[in-house]
Structures are given as C-alpha cells and as structure tokens.
Amino acid sequence: MTDNPIAGGVVAALDIGGTMIKGSLTDAGGAQLTTVHIPTPRGEEEIVSTVRGALADLTSTTDALVGVGVAVPGAVDLQAGVARYSANLGWRDLPLTAFTEGVVKSTVPVVFEHDVRCAGFADLALGATRDIDDACVIVVGTGIAAVSIAGGSPIRGAQMLAGEIGHLPVVPAGEQCGCGQSGCLEVYASAAAISRRYETRTGMSASTDQVIAAVGYDTAAAEVWNDALRTMGLGCLA
C-alpha cells in the first residue's frame, strides 16, 4: 500500500467559485478541521485579496501544513501558470501565484487546477466514475463546465480548454453572454442564469432552488426551467 503523503500533516484547499470562495483545512483521514465560506467579490484585485485572506485564515491555525490546492475557474493555462480568462469573475492573464504569494511558505508545495477538473479527479477517486474508464462529468454552478475522462484520466486539451462547454453558442441569436458571444449554454442553463432569467420575467428575486421548487405552479418558473433543460440538452449534443 502506498504511504499517505499527508500522514502527520494537513492540507489547505480552496475553490474559487463564481458565487462563493470555499476552503477547508483537511487531515490525512479526510476530516475537515477548519472551513471558510466567503462571497466572491468582483474585480481581479478584490478576488486575489480575498483568496489570500481566506488562505491565511485557514493556515494560521496549524504548523503542520504539507500542501495547498487551489481550484480555479475559467480558462487556466497550467503550463504557463496563468489564469487566462474568466467571463464570470473578470480576470485576464492572472498569474496563478498571485493567489498564494506572501501567504504560503516556499517550502510548501502548491497545486493549481481547473475547478471542474478537480471535480473530475474527485469523482474518479470517490464518486460515480470510480470504476469507469470513460465518462463525462458536467458541473453546473454559477457557470457550466465539464471534464471528459478517457482511459481513467481527465482530458485537458491542446489549449487547456477541454470541457469549457458553458460557452458553446447553442441558441442562435440568443441572449448576450459575458464572454462576448450570444446564446451560450450557461446564459440559459447555469444556476446564475436560472435565477437571473426568472427575475427578468417577473421582477421578483428568487434563488435557483426557489425557481425549481415553483415549476409546478409558476408559469414563469416553468418556462425558465424548461429553457434550461432544453439548452443543456443542446449543449450535451454539441
């Protein structure tokens, strides 16, 4: 059996989401010792500052840190060490080290990865694809992305963009997307889109869960939800 590389220490993990920045300090057994949940601000400098602060909060409670993992959304060039672009968070060509510099000691290994590929790795290790060599894991949140798994390994793509299905234009002459295109999948089927499109129709604010719960008796909710399902189907076919 392979020795557990975390044995005797802890790791800090952060997920930079479009709505929340979530993190935990985890021991070798997988127990979460400390967690943080912080609303994601807008603006490159604000996000970097918030991520550093969250990481500092997590790591200040331990002297046994043996590694840090950061899950980053959008187009991520791991070879160049740059977060190329995030339509939801508004950064371009941001060095990945900006999220950890000044907070993590140089002797502590830091791993960056695309957020949905992280979900793919987790699913391979612990989830529904654990015993499956070829699969596709689609993650729907503030945005939408997927990871394709072939031969038991996630596919990254020549430009590190494999799985960025949220910006597939699936609705001709559709609604404008933050990426500059029209009719993108995540403009209709993401959690953020469902809430936004319901409010546009009704003038009432509602969470995605509330919209879905109202589908059986609210015409506007049903229309928004059916649009989301239809466009998700088109995205999967594309």
C-alpha positions in Angstrom: 0.0 0.0 0.0 1.3 3.5 -0.9 2.1 5.7 2.1 -0.3 8.6 2.6 1.7 11.7 1.7 -0.4 13.8 4.1 0.3 11.5 7.1 1.2 13.6 10.1 0.2 16.8 8.4 -2.7 18.8 6.9 -3.6 20.3 3.5 -5.4 23.5 2.7 -7.8 23.5 -0.2 -9.6 26.5 -1.8 -12.3 26.6 -4.5 -12.7 30.0 -6.2 -16.3 29.9 -7.3 -18.4 32.5 -9.2 -20.6 33.0 -6.1 -18.6 31.7 -3.1 -14.9 31.1 -2.2 -14.9 27.9 -0.2 -12.0 26.3 1.6 -11.0 23.8 4.2 -8.1 22.5 6.2 -8.1 18.7 6.0 -6.2 16.0 7.7 -4.9 12.7 6.4 -8.2 11.0 7.1 -10.2 13.5 5.1 -11.7 15.2 8.2 -12.2 19.0 7.7 -10.6 20.7 10.6 -11.4 24.3 9.6 -13.6 25.7 6.8 -14.3 29.1 5.3 -17.1 30.3 3.1 -16.8 33.9 1.7 -18.9 35.6 -1.0 -16.8 36.1 -4.2 -16.2 39.8 -4.8 -15.9 41.3 -8.3 -12.7 42.6 -9.7 -9.3 41.0 -10.1 -7.6 42.7 -7.2 -10.5 42.1 -4.8 -10.7 38.4 -5.6 -6.9 37.9 -5.2 -7.0 39.8 -1.9 -10.0 37.7 -0.6 -8.4 34.4 -1.7 -5.2 35.3 0.2 -7.1 36.3 3.2 -9.1 33.0 3.2 -5.9 31.0 2.8 -4.2 32.9 5.6 -7.2 32.2 7.9 -7.0 28.5 7.1 -3.3 28.1 7.5 -2.8 30.4 10.6 -4.3 27.6 12.8 -1.6 25.0 12.0 2.1 24.3 12.0 1.7 21.1 10.1 0.8 22.4 6.6 2.2 20.0 4.0 0.4 21.2 0.9 -2.1 23.6 -0.7 -4.5 23.1 -3.5 -6.4 25.9 -5.4 -9.2 25.2 -7.8 -9.5 28.0 -10.4 -12.4 28.6 -12.8 -12.3 29.7 -16.5 -9.5 29.2 -19.0 -6.5 28.0 -17.0 -3.1 27.5 -18.6 -1.3 25.3 -16.1 1.9 25.1 -18.2 2.3 28.8 -18.2 1.0 29.2 -14.7 -1.7 31.7 -15.7 -5.4 32.0 -15.3 -6.1 33.2 -18.8 -9.7 34.3 -18.6 -12.9 34.1 -16.5 -16.0 35.5 -18.0 -17.8 35.4 -14.6 -15.0 36.8 -12.5 -13.5 39.3 -14.9 -9.8 38.5 -14.9 -7.4 38.0 -17.8 -3.8 36.6 -17.8 -3.6 36.5 -14.0 -0.5 34.6 -12.6 -1.7 31.7 -10.5 0.9 32.5 -7.9 -0.9 35.8 -7.2 -3.4 33.8 -5.1 -0.8 32.4 -2.7 2.2 34.6 -2.7 3.1 36.1 0.7 0.8 33.6 2.4 2.3 30.2 1.8 5.9 29.4 2.6 8.1 28.5 -0.4 8.8 25.1 1.1 5.1 24.1 1.0 4.0 22.6 -2.3 1.1 24.4 -4.1 -1.0 22.8 -6.8 -3.3 24.7 -9.0 -6.0 23.1 -11.2 -9.1 23.9 -13.1 -12.1 23.8 -10.8 -14.2 21.3 -12.8 -11.2 19.1 -13.4 -10.8 19.0 -9.7 -14.4 17.7 -9.6 -13.4 15.1 -12.2 -10.5 13.9 -10.1 -12.7 13.7 -7.0 -15.3 11.8 -8.9 -12.7 9.4 -10.2 -11.4 8.8 -6.7 -14.6 8.8 -4.7 -17.7 9.2 -6.9 -19.8 7.6 -9.6 -17.0 7.3 -12.1 -14.7 5.5 -9.6 -14.7 2.2 -11.6 -15.3 3.7 -15.0 -12.6 4.4 -17.6 -14.5 6.7 -19.9 -17.0 9.3 -18.7 -18.1 12.9 -18.8 -18.7 14.9 -15.6 -20.7 18.1 -16.1 -20.7 20.7 -13.2 -23.5 23.3 -13.1 -22.9 26.3 -10.8 -22.6 30.0 -11.4 -21.2 28.8 -14.8 -21.1 25.5 -16.6 -18.1 23.3 -17.5 -17.4 19.6 -17.9 -14.5 17.2 -17.7 -14.1 14.3 -20.1 -12.4 11.2 -18.7 -10.7 8.8 -21.1 -8.8 5.8 -20.0 -9.2 6.8 -16.4 -7.6 10.3 -16.9 -9.2 13.7 -17.4 -8.5 15.3 -20.9 -7.1 18.8 -20.7 -6.9 19.6 -24.5 -4.2 21.2 -26.5 -5.1 24.7 -25.3 -6.2 23.6 -21.8 -9.8 24.4 -22.7 -11.3 20.9 -23.0 -14.6 20.9 -21.2 -15.4 24.6 -21.4 -18.9 23.8 -22.7 -20.5 26.7 -20.9 -19.6 29.0 -23.8 -20.9 26.8 -26.6 -23.3 29.0 -28.6 -26.4 26.8 -28.6 -29.2 29.3 -29.1 -29.0 31.2 -32.5 -29.2 35.0 -32.0 -29.7 34.3 -28.3 -29.1 36.3 -25.2 -25.7 38.1 -24.8 -23.1 36.3 -22.7 -20.3 37.9 -20.7 -17.8 36.2 -22.9 -18.9 38.4 -25.8 -20.9 35.7 -27.7 -24.6 35.2 -28.0 -26.7 32.2 -27.0 -24.1 30.5 -24.8 -25.2 27.4 -22.8 -24.5 29.0 -19.4 -26.6 32.1 -20.3 -29.7 29.8 -20.1 -28.8 26.7 -18.0 -26.4 27.8 -15.3 -27.7 28.3 -11.7 -27.0 32.1 -12.0 -28.9 32.2 -15.3 -31.9 30.5 -14.0 -32.2 33.0 -11.1 -31.5 36.0 -13.4 -33.9 35.0 -16.1 -36.7 34.4 -13.6 -36.2 37.9 -12.1 -36.2 39.4 -15.6 -39.5 37.8 -16.4 -41.3 38.5 -13.1 -39.4 41.4 -11.4 -39.1 39.1 -8.4 -35.8 37.9 -7.0 -35.5 34.1 -6.4 -32.7 31.6 -5.9 -32.3 28.8 -8.3 -33.7 26.3 -5.8 -36.8 28.5 -5.3 -37.3 28.7 -9.1 -37.1 25.0 -9.5 -39.4 24.4 -6.5 -42.0 26.7 -8.1 -42.1 24.9 -11.5 -45.3 23.0 -10.8 -47.4 26.1 -10.2 -45.5 29.1 -11.6 -45.6 29.6 -15.4 -42.5 31.8 -15.4 -40.5 29.4 -13.4 -41.6 26.5 -15.7 -40.6 28.5 -18.8 -37.2 29.3 -17.3 -36.6 25.8 -16.2 -37.7 24.2 -19.5 -35.4 26.6 -21.3 -32.5 25.5 -19.1 -33.2 21.8 -19.7 -33.6 22.3 -23.5 -30.4 24.2 -23.8 -28.5 21.8 -21.6 -29.6 19.0 -23.9 -28.4 21.0 -26.9 -25.1 21.6 -25.2 -24.6 17.9 -24.5 -25.4 17.1 -28.1 -22.9 19.7 -29.4 
